[in-house]
């Protein structure tokens, strides 16, 4: 009878140890998964913001196009103007309401801060024309999670207009 009670106690203790280890491993795995997912998301946002703006600039890097920096709302706006079907149109890239926005409109128009398509979350974009003669510009981004990203791009063909 005594041997049987030791068997039950041993079995229960072994089960409790197994359950504790299984729960601990599950919690550890969940924590690692959440950290990995957050890191991947932050890296995606940082890379995507830089590559999106760089690609927009490269698409407009033709001899008949121009680039200028304007103030829109509380921050800088990148304005890329080029001819479409013989008429000048401007693509505005700017940050407003916690998002990077893009809007395409006639070159003589100016958007409001809520116009356009929200592209991705972002809190700030500052643009500096490092050297208008050589076409070197620098763009700094501040993402919603506080991370920063920088883009330095050399323009081959596009005309850089001085800030007015």
C-alpha positions in Angstrom: 0.0 0.0 0.0 2.8 2.4 0.9 4.7 1.6 -2.4 1.6 2.5 -4.4 1.3 5.9 -2.7 4.9 6.6 -3.6 4.2 5.7 -7.2 1.3 8.1 -7.3 3.3 10.9 -5.8 6.3 10.3 -8.1 3.9 10.2 -11.1 2.2 13.4 -10.1 5.6 15.1 -9.4 6.9 14.0 -12.8 3.7 15.2 -14.5 4.0 18.6 -12.7 7.7 18.9 -13.8 6.8 18.1 -17.4 3.9 20.5 -17.4 6.1 23.3 -16.0 8.8 22.7 -18.6 6.3 22.5 -21.4 4.6 25.8 -20.3 8.0 27.5 -19.9 9.1 26.5 -23.4 5.8 27.6 -24.9 6.1 31.0 -23.2 9.7 31.4 -24.2 8.9 30.5 -27.8 6.0 33.0 -27.9 8.3 35.7 -26.6 11.0 34.9 -29.2 8.3 34.9 -31.9 6.9 38.3 -30.9 10.4 39.8 -30.8 11.3 38.4 -34.2 8.0 39.6 -35.7 8.5 43.1 -34.3 12.0 43.3 -35.6 11.0 42.1 -39.1 8.2 44.6 -39.2 10.5 47.5 -38.2 13.1 46.5 -40.8 10.4 46.1 -43.5 9.0 49.7 -42.7 12.5 51.1 -42.8 13.6 49.5 -46.0 10.3 50.0 -47.8 10.2 53.8 -47.0 13.7 54.3 -48.4 13.2 52.1 -51.5 9.8 53.6 -52.3 11.0 57.2 -52.3 14.2 56.2 -54.1 12.2 54.4 -56.8 9.9 57.4 -57.3 12.9 59.6 -57.7 14.6 57.2 -60.2 11.4 56.9 -62.2 11.4 60.7 -62.7 15.2 60.9 -63.4 14.9 62.1 -67.0 16.2 65.2 -68.7 12.7 66.9 -69.0 11.9 66.4 -65.3 12.5 68.6 -62.3 12.8 68.1 -58.5 12.1 70.7 -55.8 11.5 70.7 -52.1 8.5 72.6 -50.8 7.0 73.1 -47.4 3.6 71.4 -47.0 2.0 71.4 -43.6 4.6 71.0 -40.9 7.3 69.3 -43.1 9.1 69.0 -46.3 7.5 67.7 -49.5 9.4 66.3 -52.4 7.9 67.5 -55.7 8.8 65.7 -58.9 7.5 67.4 -62.0 7.6 65.8 -65.5 5.7 65.7 -68.7 2.9 63.2 -69.3 1.3 63.3 -72.7 2.8 66.7 -73.3 1.4 68.3 -70.1 3.4 68.9 -66.9 2.3 67.0 -63.8 3.8 66.9 -60.3 4.1 64.0 -58.0 4.1 65.2 -54.4 5.6 63.0 -51.6 5.0 64.3 -48.1 4.2 63.2 -44.5 1.0 64.1 -42.9 -1.2 62.6 -40.2 1.4 59.9 -39.4 1.6 58.6 -43.0 3.7 59.1 -46.1 1.4 60.4 -48.8 1.7 60.5 -52.6 -0.5 62.6 -54.9 -0.2 63.2 -58.7 -1.7 66.5 -59.9 -1.3 69.2 -62.5 2.0 71.1 -62.0 0.2 74.4 -61.3 -1.8 72.9 -58.4 -0.8 72.5 -54.7 -2.3 69.7 -52.6 -3.8 70.0 -49.2 -2.2 67.9 -46.4 -4.9 65.2 -46.6 -4.9 64.8 -50.4 -3.5 61.7 -52.0 -2.9 58.1 -51.2 -1.5 57.1 -47.8 1.5 54.9 -48.6 2.9 53.8 -45.3 3.2 54.9 -41.6 5.8 57.6 -41.1 6.1 60.6 -38.7 8.6 62.8 -40.5 10.5 63.3 -43.7 13.1 66.0 -44.1 14.8 66.7 -47.4 18.1 68.4 -48.0 19.5 69.3 -51.4 23.2 68.7 -50.6 24.5 70.0 -53.9 22.1 71.2 -56.6 24.9 71.4 -59.2 25.8 67.7 -58.9 22.2 66.6 -58.1 23.0 65.1 -54.7 20.1 65.0 -52.2 19.6 63.6 -48.8 16.3 62.5 -47.3 15.8 61.5 -43.6 12.8 59.5 -42.5 11.5 59.0 -38.9 9.2 56.0 -38.7 6.3 55.5 -36.3 8.4 53.3 -34.0 11.0 56.1 -33.7 13.6 54.4 -36.0 15.3 56.6 -38.5 16.4 55.9 -42.1 18.4 58.0 -44.5 18.6 58.1 -48.2 21.3 59.8 -50.2 20.7 59.7 -53.9 22.6 61.2 -56.9 20.4 62.4 -59.8 21.7 61.9 -63.3 19.3 63.8 -65.5 16.7 65.5 -63.4 16.9 69.3 -62.8 17.0 70.2 -59.2 15.3 73.5 -58.4 16.6 75.7 -55.6 14.3 76.2 -52.6 12.2 79.3 -52.9 
